[in-house]
Amino acid sequence: MQAVKISVVVFVCAASLVLSAPVENEPVPIVAQESDIQPDGTFKWSFETGDGVKQEQSGQPKQIEQEVAIVLQGSASWIDDEGNPHQLTYIADENGYQPQSADIPVAPEVPAAIARSLEYNSAHPEQEAEQPQVQAELRAQPQPLQPQPAEG
């Protein structure tokens, strides 16, 4: 009976070593790929891999004030190790990089009291300008002595 227990323990240890050994990653094949670049600077490319990763991007020149910039738009999708699908779309133009995805965290809403305070401060900038002067005047005034608690 003792030999069976030892055999089971040895088998479990060996199995866990085999299962925890690093797995050699096989190369992931490219199953589709496209690229088109035009003389005017317009372009489009895309690819898809055998493991479900897809990416595409297009761009075109755009006059923005005194410069010509390339305005981009694109997307990427993939499946994570747990099997969850992910999707990202984006635009990059004169307004900056603008990604959209359910995976991008959203900031919590500003509490109502803070929002009211910010609105008040925006509506009354003259009070903020006076505030350093008022604080300096208050520091210059003699302060009454505060009673100290009795030690006991």
Order of alpha helices (4+ residues) and beta strands (2+ residues): alpha-beta-beta-beta-beta-beta-beta-alpha-alpha
